[in-house]
Amino acid sequence: MPEGVLGAQLYTCRQSMQSLDEMAETFRKVSAIGYTAVQMSGYGRDLDTREIARLIQDSGLTVAATHMSWESFRNDLETVIETHTLWGCAHPAIGGLPDEYRTADGARRFADELAPIAEALAAEGMDFSYHNHNQELQRMAGDGRTWLAMVYEDIPGDVLKAEIDTYWIQAGGGDPAWWVRTCAGREPLIHLKDMCITAEREQRFAEIGQGNLNWEAILEAARAGGVQYYLIEQDNCYDKSPFESLEISYRYLVEMGLS
């Protein structure tokens, strides 16, 4: 399996992913930066998946992962599998769950619903990853653990993989490196995202290396944990273009030994 592959999380470029022509140009731009992999997210939902597959093939990029809705996995798993097969992607994922799952009972409901989905994906050579935000670090009344700890401790690693998002762990009061170490062996994907603070005390997204996260510790934990794809995402690039931000992050991580 690949190790240390840098990928662009294309939610960063979502405004340039709404038509096939825009998507082709986005693929060209991220490839020119040096990325060899992408995560498909934030693209126009009315676009034909077979046409997207053609663009992917022409670009030479690997689709490392996706973000699709939980409803798609629950209600249209056949189409999810078909799409991932078309795109040559083994790591489907969700970017979060509806609010009703964010309780202790909701975590258990998620585990019950996920089991047959993960089994069906595994039969096709695919796994299932969960991407966190900060609200999953809320502690559960009557349990004492955070919601995120509940699902990773109570759901086996062969059923649920981790897609730790470094920014949102930090925003939730957690230690990104600790979470990456804790999820070792079940994390094919990681979201790399930096955080900076302005003079006005505003917490903002930042290019990797331009904020305050401890990247030496995070990357050491990711290497030890067996991360395959390091996916760079920036939800808001402020006064920079998404492609400029993706390039700044890419150059920093190459200097840190990734490629």
PyRosetta script that sets phi, psi and omega in degrees:
from pyrosetta import init, pose_from_sequence

init()
pose = pose_from_sequence("MPEGVLGAQLYTCRQSMQSLDEMAETFRKVSAIGYTAVQMSGYGRDLDTREIARLIQDSGLTVAATHMSWESFRNDLETVIETHTLWGCAHPAIGGLPDEYRTADGARRFADELAPIAEALAAEGMDFSYHNHNQELQRMAGDGRTWLAMVYEDIPGDVLKAEIDTYWIQAGGGDPAWWVRTCAGREPLIHLKDMCITAEREQRFAEIGQGNLNWEAILEAARAGGVQYYLIEQDNCYDKSPFESLEISYRYLVEMGLS")
pose.set_psi(1, 151.9)
pose.set_omega(1, 179.5)
pose.set_phi(2, -67.8)
pose.set_psi(2, 147.8)
pose.set_omega(2, 176.2)
pose.set_phi(3, -128.3)
pose.set_psi(3, 136.4)
pose.set_omega(3, 175.3)
pose.set_phi(4, 69.6)
pose.set_psi(4, 30.1)
pose.set_omega(4, -179.7)
pose.set_phi(5, -85.6)
pose.set_psi(5, 127.4)
pose.set_omega(5, 178.4)
pose.set_phi(6, -86.2)
pose.set_psi(6, 129.3)
pose.set_omega(6, 178.6)
pose.set_phi(7, -127.8)
pose.set_psi(7, 152.0)
pose.set_omega(7, 175.8)
pose.set_phi(8, -96.3)
pose.set_psi(8, 121.8)
pose.set_omega(8, 173.2)
pose.set_phi(9, -78.1)
pose.set_psi(9, 111.3)
pose.set_omega(9, -168.5)
pose.set_phi(10, -77.2)
pose.set_psi(10, 0.1)
pose.set_omega(10, 167.5)
pose.set_phi(11, -59.7)
pose.set_psi(11, -30.1)
pose.set_omega(11, 176.1)
pose.set_phi(12, -55.6)
pose.set_psi(12, -36.3)
pose.set_omega(12, -175.2)
pose.set_phi(13, -106.2)
pose.set_psi(13, 25.3)
pose.set_omega(13, -169.2)
pose.set_phi(14, -57.3)
pose.set_psi(14, -31.8)
pose.set_omega(14, -180.0)
pose.set_phi(15, -69.6)
pose.set_psi(15, -16.1)
pose.set_omega(15, 178.1)
pose.set_phi(16, -108.6)
pose.set_psi(16, 27.8)
pose.set_omega(16, -177.5)
pose.set_phi(17, -130.2)
pose.set_psi(17, 21.9)
pose.set_omega(17, -171.6)
pose.set_phi(18, -97.5)
pose.set_psi(18, -7.8)
pose.set_omega(18, 174.7)
pose.set_phi(19, -137.5)
pose.set_psi(19, 164.3)
pose.set_omega(19, -179.7)
pose.set_phi(20, -65.6)
pose.set_psi(20, -37.6)
pose.set_omega(20, 178.2)
pose.set_phi(21, -64.8)
pose.set_psi(21, -43.2)
pose.set_omega(21, 177.5)
pose.set_phi(22, -63.2)
pose.set_psi(22, -40.9)
pose.set_omega(22, -179.5)
pose.set_phi(23, -63.3)
pose.set_psi(23, -43.7)
pose.set_omega(23, 179.1)
pose.set_phi(24, -60.0)
pose.set_psi(24, -41.7)
pose.set_omega(24, 179.7)
pose.set_phi(25, -68.6)
pose.set_psi(25, -37.4)
pose.set_omega(25, 176.7)
pose.set_phi(26, -63.7)
pose.set_psi(26, -44.6)
pose.set_omega(26, 176.4)
pose.set_phi(27, -57.9)
pose.set_psi(27, -43.1)
pose.set_omega(27, -179.3)
pose.set_phi(28, -61.9)
pose.set_psi(28, -43.0)
pose.set_omega(28, -176.1)
pose.set_phi(29, -69.2)
pose.set_psi(29, -42.9)
pose.set_omega(29, -179.1)
pose.set_phi(30, -70.4)
pose.set_psi(30, -33.6)
pose.set_omega(30, 176.1)
pose.set_phi(31, -65.5)
pose.set_psi(31, -39.2)
pose.set_omega(31, 179.8)
pose.set_phi(32, -64.9)
pose.set_psi(32, -30.8)
pose.set_omega(32, 175.8)
pose.set_phi(33, -64.7)
pose.set_psi(33, -35.2)
pose.set_omega(33, -178.5)
pose.set_phi(34, 132.3)
pose.set_psi(34, -6.6)
pose.set_omega(34, 179.5)
pose.set_phi(35, -66.0)
pose.set_psi(35, 141.3)
pose.set_omega(35, 175.9)
pose.set_phi(36, -113.2)
pose.set_psi(36, -4.8)
pose.set_omega(36, -178.1)
pose.set_phi(37, -140.6)
pose.set_psi(37, 156.2)
pose.set_omega(37, 177.7)
pose.set_phi(38, -138.5)
pose.set_psi(38, 160.1)
pose.set_omega(38, 167.0)
pose.set_phi(39, -112.8)
pose.set_psi(39, 125.5)
pose.set_omega(39, -177.6)
pose.set_phi(40, -82.9)
pose.set_psi(40, 115.9)
pose.set_omega(40, -178.6)
pose.set_phi(41, -162.1)
pose.set_psi(41, 142.8)
pose.set_omega(41, 175.5)
pose.set_phi(42, 78.8)
pose.set_psi(42, 12.3)
pose.set_omega(42, -178.5)
pose.set_phi(43, -85.7)
pose.set_psi(43, 165.0)
pose.set_omega(43, 179.6)
pose.set_phi(44, -61.0)
pose.set_psi(44, 120.4)
pose.set_omega(44, -173.4)
pose.set_phi(45, -73.9)
pose.set_psi(45, -12.7)
pose.set_omega(45, 177.9)
pose.set_phi(46, -92.1)
pose.set_psi(46, 4.4)
pose.set_omega(46, -179.1)
pose.set_phi(47, -77.9)
pose.set_psi(47, 144.0)
pose.set_omega(47, -178.2)
pose.set_phi(48, -72.3)
pose.set_psi(48, 125.5)
pose.set_omega(48, -176.0)
pose.set_phi(49, -65.3)
pose.set_psi(49, -28.4)
pose.set_omega(49, 178.4)
pose.set_phi(50, -73.0)
pose.set_psi(50, -36.1)
pose.set_omega(50, 174.5)
pose.set_phi(51, -66.7)
pose.set_psi(51, -38.7)
pose.set_omega(51, 175.5)
pose.set_phi(52, -62.0)
pose.set_psi(52, -41.3)
pose.set_omega(52, 178.5)
pose.set_phi(53, -59.4)
pose.set_psi(53, -39.2)
pose.set_omega(53, 178.0)
pose.set_phi(54, -63.4)
pose.set_psi(54, -42.8)
pose.set_omega(54, 178.9)
pose.set_phi(55, -64.7)
pose.set_psi(55, -39.4)
pose.set_omega(55, 178.6)
pose.set_phi(56, -61.8)
pose.set_psi(56, -46.7)
pose.set_omega(56, 179.9)
pose.set_phi(57, -61.0)
pose.set_psi(57, -43.7)
pose.set_omega(57, -179.7)
pose.set_phi(58, -65.3)
pose.set_psi(58, -31.5)
pose.set_omega(58, -176.4)
pose.set_phi(59, -75.5)
pose.set_psi(59, -24.4)
pose.set_omega(59, -175.1)
pose.set_phi(60, 79.1)
pose.set_psi(60, 3.7)
pose.set_omega(60, 179.7)
pose.set_phi(61, -83.6)
pose.set_psi(61, 152.9)
pose.set_omega(61, 173.0)
pose.set_phi(62, -97.9)
pose.set_psi(62, 134.1)
pose.set_omega(62, 171.9)
pose.set_phi(63, -85.0)
pose.set_psi(63, 101.8)
pose.set_omega(63, -177.3)
pose.set_phi(64, -71.7)
pose.set_psi(64, -36.9)
pose.set_omega(64, -173.3)
pose.set_phi(65, -163.9)
pose.set_psi(65, 172.9)
pose.set_omega(65, 175.4)
pose.set_phi(66, -134.8)
pose.set_psi(66, 169.5)
pose.set_omega(66, 160.4)
pose.set_phi(67, -125.2)
pose.set_psi(67, 120.0)
pose.set_omega(67, 174.7)
pose.set_phi(68, -127.4)
pose.set_psi(68, 164.6)
pose.set_omega(68, -176.3)
pose.set_phi(69, -74.1)
pose.set_psi(69, 150.7)
pose.set_omega(69, 175.6)
pose.set_phi(70, -61.2)
pose.set_psi(70, -34.7)
pose.set_omega(70, 178.6)
pose.set_phi(71, -61.5)
pose.set_psi(71, -35.3)
pose.set_omega(71, 178.1)
pose.set_phi(72, -64.3)
pose.set_psi(72, -42.6)
pose.set_omega(72, 178.8)
pose.set_phi(73, -65.7)
pose.set_psi(73, -39.5)
pose.set_omega(73, -177.0)
pose.set_phi(74, -74.8)
pose.set_psi(74, -38.8)
pose.set_omega(74, -168.2)
pose.set_phi(75, -109.9)
pose.set_psi(75, -13.9)
pose.set_omega(75, -177.3)
pose.set_phi(76, -146.9)
pose.set_psi(76, 50.5)
pose.set_omega(76, -175.4)
pose.set_phi(77, -62.7)
pose.set_psi(77, -33.6)
pose.set_omega(77, 179.9)
pose.set_phi(78, -59.2)
pose.set_psi(78, -42.7)
pose.set_omega(78, 178.9)
pose.set_phi(79, -69.5)
pose.set_psi(79, -38.3)
pose.set_omega(79, 176.6)
pose.set_phi(80, -58.1)
pose.set_psi(80, -47.5)
pose.set_omega(80, -179.7)
pose.set_phi(81, -64.7)
pose.set_psi(81, -42.6)
pose.set_omega(81, 179.3)
pose.set_phi(82, -60.3)
pose.set_psi(82, -44.0)
pose.set_omega(82, -179.8)
pose.set_phi(83, -63.1)
pose.set_psi(83, -45.1)
pose.set_omega(83, -179.2)
pose.set_phi(84, -67.4)
pose.set_psi(84, -33.9)
pose.set_omega(84, 175.3)
pose.set_phi(85, -65.1)
pose.set_psi(85, -44.0)
pose.set_omega(85, 177.8)
pose.set_phi(86, -58.3)
pose.set_psi(86, -40.4)
pose.set_omega(86, -174.7)
pose.set_phi(87, -89.6)
pose.set_psi(87, -1.3)
pose.set_omega(87, -179.3)
pose.set_phi(88, 64.9)
pose.set_psi(88, 35.6)
pose.set_omega(88, -174.2)
pose.set_phi(89, -110.3)
pose.set_psi(89, 126.9)
pose.set_omega(89, -178.0)
pose.set_phi(90, -102.2)
pose.set_psi(90, -0.4)
pose.set_omega(90, -172.9)
pose.set_phi(91, -127.3)
pose.set_psi(91, 69.2)
pose.set_omega(91, 171.2)
pose.set_phi(92, -65.0)
pose.set_psi(92, 149.9)
pose.set_omega(92, -178.2)
pose.set_phi(93, -151.3)
pose.set_psi(93, 165.8)
pose.set_omega(93, 171.8)
pose.set_phi(94, -118.8)
pose.set_psi(94, 148.9)
pose.set_omega(94, 179.7)
pose.set_phi(95, -87.5)
pose.set_psi(95, -0.3)
pose.set_omega(95, 179.8)
pose.set_phi(96, 157.9)
pose.set_psi(96, 177.1)
pose.set_omega(96, -179.0)
pose.set_phi(97, -121.0)
pose.set_psi(97, 156.8)
pose.set_omega(97, 173.7)
pose.set_phi(98, -58.6)
pose.set_psi(98, 157.6)
pose.set_omega(98, -173.3)
pose.set_phi(99, -57.3)
pose.set_psi(99, -31.5)
pose.set_omega(99, -175.0)
pose.set_phi(100, -66.2)
pose.set_psi(100, -12.6)
pose.set_omega(100, 178.4)
pose.set_phi(101, -88.0)
pose.set_psi(101, -8.5)
pose.set_omega(101, -171.4)
pose.set_phi(102, -89.4)
pose.set_psi(102, 49.0)
pose.set_omega(102, 172.3)
pose.set_phi(103, -135.6)
pose.set_psi(103, 171.8)
pose.set_omega(103, 176.9)
pose.set_phi(104, -61.2)
pose.set_psi(104, -43.0)
pose.set_omega(104, 177.2)
pose.set_phi(105, -65.0)
pose.set_psi(105, -35.8)
pose.set_omega(105, 178.3)
pose.set_phi(106, -65.3)
pose.set_psi(106, -36.8)
pose.set_omega(106, 177.1)
pose.set_phi(107, -63.5)
pose.set_psi(107, -40.3)
pose.set_omega(107, 178.7)
pose.set_phi(108, -69.5)
pose.set_psi(108, -36.7)
pose.set_omega(108, 176.1)
pose.set_phi(109, -63.0)
pose.set_psi(109, -42.8)
pose.set_omega(109, 177.9)
pose.set_phi(110, -58.1)
pose.set_psi(110, -44.9)
pose.set_omega(110, -179.8)
pose.set_phi(111, -60.1)
pose.set_psi(111, -43.3)
pose.set_omega(111, -178.6)
pose.set_phi(112, -66.1)
pose.set_psi(112, -42.4)
pose.set_omega(112, -177.8)
pose.set_phi(113, -73.0)
pose.set_psi(113, -31.0)
pose.set_omega(113, -176.9)
pose.set_phi(114, -72.6)
pose.set_psi(114, -33.9)
pose.set_omega(114, -171.5)
pose.set_phi(115, -51.0)
pose.set_psi(115, -53.7)
pose.set_omega(115, -179.6)
pose.set_phi(116, -69.5)
pose.set_psi(116, -29.2)
pose.set_omega(116, 177.6)
pose.set_phi(117, -65.9)
pose.set_psi(117, -47.1)
pose.set_omega(117, 179.0)
pose.set_phi(118, -62.7)
pose.set_psi(118, -36.4)
pose.set_omega(118, 178.5)
pose.set_phi(119, -64.6)
pose.set_psi(119, -43.2)
pose.set_omega(119, 179.3)
pose.set_phi(120, -66.4)
pose.set_psi(120, -39.3)
pose.set_omega(120, 177.4)
pose.set_phi(121, -65.1)
pose.set_psi(121, -43.8)
pose.set_omega(121, -179.0)
pose.set_phi(122, -59.9)
pose.set_psi(122, -35.4)
pose.set_omega(122, 178.9)
pose.set_phi(123, -63.7)
pose.set_psi(123, -19.9)
pose.set_omega(123, 178.8)
pose.set_phi(124, -103.8)
pose.set_psi(124, 10.5)
pose.set_omega(124, 179.5)
pose.set_phi(125, 79.0)
pose.set_psi(125, 23.5)
pose.set_omega(125, -177.6)
pose.set_phi(126, -119.9)
pose.set_psi(126, 158.5)
pose.set_omega(126, 173.2)
pose.set_phi(127, -123.0)
pose.set_psi(127, -172.8)
pose.set_omega(127, -175.5)
pose.set_phi(128, -137.3)
pose.set_psi(128, 124.4)
pose.set_omega(128, -178.6)
pose.set_phi(129, -117.0)
pose.set_psi(129, 148.7)
pose.set_omega(129, 177.9)
pose.set_phi(130, -111.8)
pose.set_psi(130, 128.7)
pose.set_omega(130, 177.8)
pose.set_phi(131, -102.2)
pose.set_psi(131, 127.8)
pose.set_omega(131, -178.0)
pose.set_phi(132, -92.6)
pose.set_psi(132, 155.1)
pose.set_omega(132, 161.7)
pose.set_phi(133, -112.1)
pose.set_psi(133, -153.6)
pose.set_omega(133, -179.3)
pose.set_phi(134, -90.2)
pose.set_psi(134, -24.1)
pose.set_omega(134, -175.3)
pose.set_phi(135, -67.9)
pose.set_psi(135, -19.0)
pose.set_omega(135, 178.3)
pose.set_phi(136, -71.4)
pose.set_psi(136, -6.4)
pose.set_omega(136, 177.0)
pose.set_phi(137, -94.2)
pose.set_psi(137, 9.4)
pose.set_omega(137, 170.9)
pose.set_phi(138, -67.8)
pose.set_psi(138, 135.4)
pose.set_omega(138, 178.0)
pose.set_phi(139, -79.3)
pose.set_psi(139, 140.1)
pose.set_omega(139, -175.4)
pose.set_phi(140, -88.8)
pose.set_psi(140, 125.0)
pose.set_omega(140, 177.9)
pose.set_phi(141, -59.9)
pose.set_psi(141, 134.5)
pose.set_omega(141, 178.1)
pose.set_phi(142, 85.4)
pose.set_psi(142, -8.4)
pose.set_omega(142, 180.0)
pose.set_phi(143, -120.3)
pose.set_psi(143, -41.0)
pose.set_omega(143, 178.2)
pose.set_phi(144, 90.4)
pose.set_psi(144, -19.3)
pose.set_omega(144, 178.1)
pose.set_phi(145, -88.6)
pose.set_psi(145, 160.5)
pose.set_omega(145, 170.4)
pose.set_phi(146, -73.3)
pose.set_psi(146, 160.4)
pose.set_omega(146, 177.9)
pose.set_phi(147, -58.9)
pose.set_psi(147, -41.8)
pose.set_omega(147, -177.8)
pose.set_phi(148, -64.8)
pose.set_psi(148, -39.5)
pose.set_omega(148, 176.6)
pose.set_phi(149, -63.9)
pose.set_psi(149, -39.6)
pose.set_omega(149, 179.1)
pose.set_phi(150, -57.1)
pose.set_psi(150, -50.5)
pose.set_omega(150, -174.1)
pose.set_phi(151, -69.7)
pose.set_psi(151, -36.8)
pose.set_omega(151, -178.9)
pose.set_phi(152, -77.0)
pose.set_psi(152, -27.2)
pose.set_omega(152, 177.9)
pose.set_phi(153, -83.4)
pose.set_psi(153, -30.8)
pose.set_omega(153, -172.8)
pose.set_phi(154, -99.1)
pose.set_psi(154, -17.0)
pose.set_omega(154, 178.5)
pose.set_phi(155, -106.6)
pose.set_psi(155, 126.8)
pose.set_omega(155, -177.6)
pose.set_phi(156, -60.1)
pose.set_psi(156, 151.3)
pose.set_omega(156, -178.6)
pose.set_phi(157, -64.8)
pose.set_psi(157, -22.4)
pose.set_omega(157, 177.5)
pose.set_phi(158, -81.3)
pose.set_psi(158, -8.7)
pose.set_omega(158, 177.7)
pose.set_phi(159, -101.1)
pose.set_psi(159, -43.8)
pose.set_omega(159, -176.4)
pose.set_phi(160, -124.9)
pose.set_psi(160, 121.4)
pose.set_omega(160, 174.5)
pose.set_phi(161, -97.1)
pose.set_psi(161, 158.9)
pose.set_omega(161, -179.0)
pose.set_phi(162, -102.1)
pose.set_psi(162, 135.0)
pose.set_omega(162, 169.1)
pose.set_phi(163, -122.6)
pose.set_psi(163, 77.2)
pose.set_omega(163, -175.8)
pose.set_phi(164, -65.7)
pose.set_psi(164, 131.4)
pose.set_omega(164, 174.6)
pose.set_phi(165, -104.2)
pose.set_psi(165, 114.6)
pose.set_omega(165, -170.6)
pose.set_phi(166, -64.8)
pose.set_psi(166, -40.2)
pose.set_omega(166, -179.7)
pose.set_phi(167, -62.2)
pose.set_psi(167, -49.1)
pose.set_omega(167, -173.3)
pose.set_phi(168, -71.9)
pose.set_psi(168, -28.9)
pose.set_omega(168, 172.4)
pose.set_phi(169, -63.0)
pose.set_psi(169, -47.4)
pose.set_omega(169, 178.6)
pose.set_phi(170, -60.9)
pose.set_psi(170, -42.2)
pose.set_omega(170, -179.5)
pose.set_phi(171, -64.6)
pose.set_psi(171, -26.7)
pose.set_omega(171, 178.7)
pose.set_phi(172, -87.7)
pose.set_psi(172, 4.1)
pose.set_omega(172, 179.1)
pose.set_phi(173, 88.7)
pose.set_psi(173, 11.3)
pose.set_omega(173, 179.8)
pose.set_phi(174, -97.3)
pose.set_psi(174, 174.6)
pose.set_omega(174, 177.8)
pose.set_phi(175, -106.5)
pose.set_psi(175, 110.2)
pose.set_omega(175, -176.6)
pose.set_phi(176, -55.7)
pose.set_psi(176, -44.3)
pose.set_omega(176, -178.4)
pose.set_phi(177, -62.7)
pose.set_psi(177, -39.2)
pose.set_omega(177, 178.9)
pose.set_phi(178, -62.2)
pose.set_psi(178, -43.9)
pose.set_omega(178, -179.3)
pose.set_phi(179, -66.4)
pose.set_psi(179, -38.5)
pose.set_omega(179, 178.2)
pose.set_phi(180, -65.6)
pose.set_psi(180, -41.3)
pose.set_omega(180, 176.6)
pose.set_phi(181, -63.3)
pose.set_psi(181, -41.2)
pose.set_omega(181, -177.5)
pose.set_phi(182, -64.0)
pose.set_psi(182, -32.2)
pose.set_omega(182, -178.3)
pose.set_phi(183, -93.8)
pose.set_psi(183, 14.0)
pose.set_omega(183, -178.1)
pose.set_phi(184, -52.9)
pose.set_psi(184, 136.2)
pose.set_omega(184, 177.7)
pose.set_phi(185, 90.4)
pose.set_psi(185, -9.6)
pose.set_omega(185, -179.5)
pose.set_phi(186, -131.2)
pose.set_psi(186, 27.9)
pose.set_omega(186, -173.4)
pose.set_phi(187, -130.6)
pose.set_psi(187, 81.1)
pose.set_omega(187, 176.0)
pose.set_phi(188, -67.3)
pose.set_psi(188, -21.3)
pose.set_omega(188, -173.6)
pose.set_phi(189, -129.0)
pose.set_psi(189, 150.1)
pose.set_omega(189, 169.2)
pose.set_phi(190, -143.1)
pose.set_psi(190, 144.1)
pose.set_omega(190, 173.7)
pose.set_phi(191, -98.9)
pose.set_psi(191, 116.7)
pose.set_omega(191, 177.7)
pose.set_phi(192, -96.0)
pose.set_psi(192, 123.9)
pose.set_omega(192, -174.7)
pose.set_phi(193, -156.1)
pose.set_psi(193, 128.9)
pose.set_omega(193, -176.2)
pose.set_phi(194, -98.5)
pose.set_psi(194, 164.4)
pose.set_omega(194, -179.7)
pose.set_phi(195, -132.5)
pose.set_psi(195, 131.8)
pose.set_omega(195, 174.1)
pose.set_phi(196, -124.8)
pose.set_psi(196, 165.2)
pose.set_omega(196, 179.1)
pose.set_phi(197, -122.8)
pose.set_psi(197, 132.9)
pose.set_omega(197, 179.2)
pose.set_phi(198, -88.4)
pose.set_psi(198, 171.3)
pose.set_omega(198, 177.4)
pose.set_phi(199, -63.0)
pose.set_psi(199, -21.7)
pose.set_omega(199, 178.5)
pose.set_phi(200, -90.9)
pose.set_psi(200, 11.4)
pose.set_omega(200, 177.8)
pose.set_phi(201, 69.6)
pose.set_psi(201, 23.5)
pose.set_omega(201, 176.3)
pose.set_phi(202, -85.7)
pose.set_psi(202, 129.7)
pose.set_omega(202, 175.9)
pose.set_phi(203, -86.0)
pose.set_psi(203, 124.4)
pose.set_omega(203, -173.5)
pose.set_phi(204, -133.0)
pose.set_psi(204, 155.1)
pose.set_omega(204, 170.6)
pose.set_phi(205, -68.8)
pose.set_psi(205, 148.5)
pose.set_omega(205, -179.6)
pose.set_phi(206, -144.5)
pose.set_psi(206, 156.5)
pose.set_omega(206, 172.6)
pose.set_phi(207, -62.8)
pose.set_psi(207, 149.5)
pose.set_omega(207, -178.9)
pose.set_phi(208, -58.5)
pose.set_psi(208, 130.3)
pose.set_omega(208, -178.9)
pose.set_phi(209, 90.1)
pose.set_psi(209, -8.3)
pose.set_omega(209, -179.1)
pose.set_phi(210, -102.8)
pose.set_psi(210, 0.4)
pose.set_omega(210, -180.0)
pose.set_phi(211, -117.3)
pose.set_psi(211, -146.9)
pose.set_omega(211, -170.5)
pose.set_phi(212, -117.4)
pose.set_psi(212, 5.7)
pose.set_omega(212, 179.3)
pose.set_phi(213, -73.3)
pose.set_psi(213, 151.8)
pose.set_omega(213, -177.4)
pose.set_phi(214, -86.4)
pose.set_psi(214, 87.9)
pose.set_omega(214, -172.2)
pose.set_phi(215, -71.8)
pose.set_psi(215, -31.5)
pose.set_omega(215, 176.9)
pose.set_phi(216, -60.7)
pose.set_psi(216, -45.4)
pose.set_omega(216, -179.8)
pose.set_phi(217, -69.2)
pose.set_psi(217, -41.0)
pose.set_omega(217, -179.3)
pose.set_phi(218, -63.5)
pose.set_psi(218, -47.4)
pose.set_omega(218, -177.0)
pose.set_phi(219, -70.2)
pose.set_psi(219, -34.8)
pose.set_omega(219, 175.7)
pose.set_phi(220, -62.6)
pose.set_psi(220, -43.2)
pose.set_omega(220, 178.5)
pose.set_phi(221, -65.2)
pose.set_psi(221, -38.4)
pose.set_omega(221, -179.1)
pose.set_phi(222, -66.3)
pose.set_psi(222, -42.2)
pose.set_omega(222, 177.6)
pose.set_phi(223, -62.5)
pose.set_psi(223, -45.4)
pose.set_omega(223, -179.4)
pose.set_phi(224, -65.6)
pose.set_psi(224, -29.8)
pose.set_omega(224, -177.2)
pose.set_phi(225, -85.7)
pose.set_psi(225, -3.7)
pose.set_omega(225, 176.2)
pose.set_phi(226, 84.2)
pose.set_psi(226, 23.4)
pose.set_omega(226, 178.0)
pose.set_phi(227, -60.7)
pose.set_psi(227, 133.4)
pose.set_omega(227, -180.0)
pose.set_phi(228, -95.0)
pose.set_psi(228, -44.3)
pose.set_omega(228, -175.7)
pose.set_phi(229, -122.2)
pose.set_psi(229, 123.5)
pose.set_omega(229, 177.2)
pose.set_phi(230, -99.6)
pose.set_psi(230, 105.5)
pose.set_omega(230, -170.2)
pose.set_phi(231, -103.1)
pose.set_psi(231, 119.1)
pose.set_omega(231, -176.4)
pose.set_phi(232, -91.9)
pose.set_psi(232, 126.5)
pose.set_omega(232, -179.8)
pose.set_phi(233, -135.1)
pose.set_psi(233, 142.9)
pose.set_omega(233, 171.5)
pose.set_phi(234, -138.8)
pose.set_psi(234, 110.4)
pose.set_omega(234, -174.2)
pose.set_phi(235, -63.2)
pose.set_psi(235, -36.5)
pose.set_omega(235, 179.9)
pose.set_phi(236, -137.5)
pose.set_psi(236, 124.9)
pose.set_omega(236, -179.5)
pose.set_phi(237, -101.0)
pose.set_psi(237, 0.3)
pose.set_omega(237, 174.3)
pose.set_phi(238, 55.9)
pose.set_psi(238, -114.8)
pose.set_omega(238, -174.3)
pose.set_phi(239, -87.5)
pose.set_psi(239, 4.4)
pose.set_omega(239, 178.3)
pose.set_phi(240, -107.3)
pose.set_psi(240, 159.3)
pose.set_omega(240, 171.9)
pose.set_phi(241, -77.5)
pose.set_psi(241, 153.8)
pose.set_omega(241, 177.3)
pose.set_phi(242, -55.4)
pose.set_psi(242, -36.5)
pose.set_omega(242, -177.4)
pose.set_phi(243, -72.2)
pose.set_psi(243, -34.1)
pose.set_omega(243, 175.0)
pose.set_phi(244, -64.8)
pose.set_psi(244, -44.1)
pose.set_omega(244, 178.7)
pose.set_phi(245, -63.7)
pose.set_psi(245, -43.6)
pose.set_omega(245, 178.7)
pose.set_phi(246, -61.9)
pose.set_psi(246, -34.3)
pose.set_omega(246, 179.3)
pose.set_phi(247, -72.0)
pose.set_psi(247, -41.0)
pose.set_omega(247, 177.7)
pose.set_phi(248, -59.3)
pose.set_psi(248, -46.3)
pose.set_omega(248, 179.7)
pose.set_phi(249, -64.1)
pose.set_psi(249, -42.4)
pose.set_omega(249, -179.5)
pose.set_phi(250, -60.1)
pose.set_psi(250, -48.4)
pose.set_omega(250, -177.7)
pose.set_phi(251, -61.4)
pose.set_psi(251, -39.9)
pose.set_omega(251, 179.1)
pose.set_phi(252, -63.2)
pose.set_psi(252, -44.8)
pose.set_omega(252, -176.9)
pose.set_phi(253, -71.0)
pose.set_psi(253, -32.8)
pose.set_omega(253, 173.3)
pose.set_phi(254, -61.7)
pose.set_psi(254, -42.1)
pose.set_omega(254, 177.1)
pose.set_phi(255, -63.7)
pose.set_psi(255, -26.5)
pose.set_omega(255, 178.0)
pose.set_phi(256, -84.9)
pose.set_psi(256, 2.2)
pose.set_omega(256, 173.8)
pose.set_phi(257, 103.9)
pose.set_psi(257, 2.9)
pose.set_omega(257, 176.4)
pose.set_phi(258, -93.3)
pose.set_psi(258, 166.5)
pose.set_omega(258, 179.7)
pose.set_phi(259, -154.0)
pose.dump_pdb("model.pdb")
